[in-house]
């Protein structure tokens, strides 16, 4: 008897999270026609990446900011309807957003 069978006996009403429900959580963010602008700047001599131009719900943009920061293992913030990521991660961020279905426009270099 493996672990899955033991867990089913202990918790018969529990439904395991499937790949479909994981993908559904990833796509519950509202997508838009206009591209998100991905900019590179230096503030106080340190590089940052700025994402702006999202016209959906502010809570969705905050969720996206949290997900990007955790995937890239970097610091950042959400201020004035912009996501600010510490460091130059334009290529990685653009790849993640395109994978999610967003249109992304690279600005500044």
Backbone torsions as a table, in degrees:
resi	resn	phi	psi	omega
1	UNK	NA	125.3	-179.0
2	UNK	-92.3	179.1	-175.3
3	UNK	-62.6	-38.8	-179.6
4	UNK	-61.6	-42.6	179.3
5	UNK	-65.5	-39.8	178.1
6	UNK	-63.5	-41.7	179.1
7	UNK	-66.6	-35.8	178.0
8	UNK	-65.1	-36.0	177.7
9	UNK	-70.0	-38.1	-179.8
10	UNK	-73.6	-38.2	-176.6
11	UNK	-128.3	78.7	-175.5
12	UNK	-68.5	-25.1	-177.7
13	UNK	-86.5	-11.1	-176.5
14	UNK	-74.8	135.8	176.4
15	UNK	-108.7	127.3	-178.8
16	UNK	-70.5	146.8	178.0
17	UNK	-76.2	123.6	-177.5
18	UNK	-96.4	172.7	178.8
19	UNK	-63.6	-33.2	-179.9
20	UNK	-63.5	-42.9	179.9
21	UNK	-70.6	-31.2	175.6
22	UNK	-66.5	-42.6	179.1
23	UNK	-68.7	-33.1	178.4
24	UNK	-64.8	-39.3	177.6
25	UNK	-65.1	-32.5	-179.4
26	UNK	-74.4	-25.3	-176.4
27	UNK	-104.9	13.0	-179.6
28	UNK	-82.9	2.4	176.3
29	UNK	-84.9	136.9	-177.3
30	UNK	-69.8	128.5	179.4
31	UNK	-95.6	155.8	-174.1
32	UNK	-130.8	166.7	179.7
33	UNK	-82.9	-40.9	-178.4
34	UNK	-74.1	141.5	-178.9
35	UNK	-73.9	150.4	172.6
36	UNK	-80.2	133.8	-177.8
37	UNK	-89.0	126.3	179.6
38	UNK	-112.1	108.3	-175.5
39	UNK	-112.2	155.7	175.0
40	UNK	-117.4	131.5	177.0
41	UNK	-141.1	166.3	171.5
42	UNK	-120.2	127.1	176.3
43	UNK	-123.6	123.9	-177.3
44	UNK	55.8	35.0	177.1
45	UNK	81.2	1.0	-178.6
46	UNK	-112.2	139.6	-177.9
47	UNK	-76.1	141.2	173.6
48	UNK	-137.4	157.5	175.7
49	UNK	-116.3	130.6	-177.6
50	UNK	-117.5	132.0	174.8
51	UNK	-114.0	128.1	178.6
52	UNK	-148.0	167.6	177.6
53	UNK	100.8	11.5	177.7
54	UNK	-83.7	126.4	-178.0
55	UNK	-113.3	26.6	175.1
56	UNK	-94.3	-156.8	179.9
57	UNK	-71.5	144.0	-178.4
58	UNK	-65.3	-34.2	179.3
59	UNK	-64.6	-36.4	177.7
60	UNK	-65.2	-40.1	179.6
61	UNK	-67.0	-35.3	176.6
62	UNK	-66.1	-40.4	177.0
63	UNK	-62.0	-41.9	179.1
64	UNK	-63.3	-41.3	178.6
65	UNK	-61.8	-44.6	-179.9
66	UNK	-63.7	-40.9	179.7
67	UNK	-65.9	-42.7	178.9
68	UNK	-63.0	-44.1	-179.4
69	UNK	-63.2	-38.8	-179.6
70	UNK	-73.2	-37.5	179.3
71	UNK	-67.7	-37.4	-178.4
72	UNK	-89.0	-10.4	-178.2
73	UNK	56.2	48.9	179.4
74	UNK	-132.2	168.7	176.0
75	UNK	-89.1	167.2	178.3
76	UNK	172.8	-176.2	-179.5
77	UNK	-153.2	170.7	174.9
78	UNK	-123.5	110.3	-178.5
79	UNK	-139.7	140.8	174.2
80	UNK	50.6	44.1	-179.8
81	UNK	58.1	33.5	175.5
82	UNK	-133.0	144.7	172.3
83	UNK	-98.9	126.5	179.1
84	UNK	-115.0	119.0	-179.7
85	UNK	-111.1	133.0	179.4
86	UNK	-75.6	122.9	178.9
87	UNK	106.5	168.7	179.3
88	UNK	-97.0	94.3	-178.2
89	UNK	-121.6	31.3	-175.9
90	UNK	-57.0	-46.6	-176.5
91	UNK	-63.8	-45.4	-179.0
92	UNK	-66.5	-42.1	-179.8
93	UNK	-64.9	-42.8	179.8
94	UNK	-63.6	-38.3	178.2
95	UNK	-65.0	-42.1	179.8
96	UNK	-64.5	-44.5	-178.7
97	UNK	-67.8	-38.4	177.4
98	UNK	-66.1	-35.2	177.1
99	UNK	-63.5	-33.2	178.5
100	UNK	-80.0	-13.0	177.6
101	UNK	105.7	6.7	179.0
102	UNK	-83.0	152.8	167.9
103	UNK	-91.3	132.3	-176.4
104	UNK	-127.7	136.0	178.0
105	UNK	-116.5	127.2	-179.3
106	UNK	-89.0	129.7	-178.6
107	UNK	-128.5	134.6	174.2
108	UNK	87.1	71.2	173.0
109	UNK	101.2	NA	NA
